[in-house]
């Protein structure tokens, strides 16, 4: 028998679409700003929480759309009181271009070229002096931090394109959240193609 929360979600919950391949999943969700656990005033608008129907199968790293907003699920746990899923996440504020270096041989010479991957939904923060004081793990030269789904397969030294500018992935923290990676990016001045000057053996 469905409990009160389940009935509430089915009747009053927001329509929600989990963006999955090969097929999106439609479900119901509740949304509320997660202000209690957020100490930084500027970040309060970005963090949300709520409940979602358990049969949605929502997991950390999923991207979902509800109430004309797009979110990244940071953590998802079973709520024992309702037997539905309690989620905590951030609102997407950036869509990143993602490029990786590939190698090919031209005229007997190994040449590296950038290969475009799928765009990536992300939550981004500008690195400020205040943020550096709070986060000693920031490396020198980091300009932006982005939280991205691990499924995007972003790797060290990949190129991220944001607001028409190129950035290099200098560090990746993939331990803190199950399905979300936190990447540090800095200026990227590498050319479109790199001739290594190495002849194929």
Secondary structure as GFF3:
##gff-version 3
##sequence-region A 1 201
A	DSSP	alpha_helix	4	12	.	.	.	ID=ss1
A	DSSP	beta_strand	14	18	.	.	.	ID=ss2
A	DSSP	beta_strand	25	29	.	.	.	ID=ss3
A	DSSP	beta_strand	32	33	.	.	.	ID=ss4
A	DSSP	three_ten_helix	41	43	.	.	.	ID=ss5
A	DSSP	beta_strand	47	52	.	.	.	ID=ss6
A	DSSP	three_ten_helix	54	56	.	.	.	ID=ss7
A	DSSP	beta_strand	63	66	.	.	.	ID=ss8
A	DSSP	beta_strand	69	79	.	.	.	ID=ss9
A	DSSP	beta_strand	84	91	.	.	.	ID=ss10
A	DSSP	beta_strand	94	106	.	.	.	ID=ss11
A	DSSP	beta_strand	109	116	.	.	.	ID=ss12
A	DSSP	beta_strand	120	126	.	.	.	ID=ss13
A	DSSP	alpha_helix	129	134	.	.	.	ID=ss14
A	DSSP	beta_strand	144	149	.	.	.	ID=ss15
A	DSSP	three_ten_helix	150	152	.	.	.	ID=ss16
A	DSSP	beta_strand	159	162	.	.	.	ID=ss17
A	DSSP	beta_strand	165	173	.	.	.	ID=ss18
A	DSSP	beta_strand	180	187	.	.	.	ID=ss19
A	DSSP	beta_strand	193	199	.	.	.	ID=ss20
###
